[in-house]
């Protein structure tokens, strides 16, 4: 719209450039009205966040991990869902990337971790079998030196046995190569504190076999793109 006020055109250009992910979208970007709609939605979600944490609108579900040989429950993964009393269901695809960008994901991770600690504690009190539960850990945490201590304090508060919680990192941790040493030190500290650590989405594009030598992960979760080739001989060899 070349007839628009220059200030509006500048705002739109700025909004378009800020919406671009430089890791995934090199080159030019163009403004369209959907960016304004998206910005308004993000502002709304940001304003709802603190109240939703306080009111427990974020709900944690456990996705079971069943042993292929044993056919019994051997673990679970904690998944967070946002059920706002007025806004309704808010999808993770709408709020997780947003909170990753603005840092709120760290508070959400700690919230989910606390819920998982309470669940494991309740299993023990009721005499139920306790299985390890994995929780997602954003790479944003690694900007802070002693971030693991807050998680350890919570686990201690609820008397969670060692080895019953696994931190799950995604392959995006390899976006910043200079963080490899810091991540390695953090994983060693996790082990000292009684936590396990897994790497999710391995093979989706960023990590390498060299990374596995550098970082002492306990569990490797293969990306679906690797499993897609399981029917041919070459795919089986790679896996």
Protein Blocks (a to p, Z undefined) as FASTA:
>chain_A
ZZbcfklmmmmmmmmmmmpcfklmgcjddddfklmmmmmmmmmmmmmmmmmmmnopaccd
ddddddfklopafbdcdddddddfklopadfklmmmmmmmnopmmmmmmmmmmmmmmmmm
mmmmnopacddddddddfklmmpmklmmmmmmmmmmnopaehiaccdddfklmmpmmlmm
mmmmmmmmmmmnopacddehihilmacfklmmmpccfbdcddfklmmmmmpmklmmmZZ
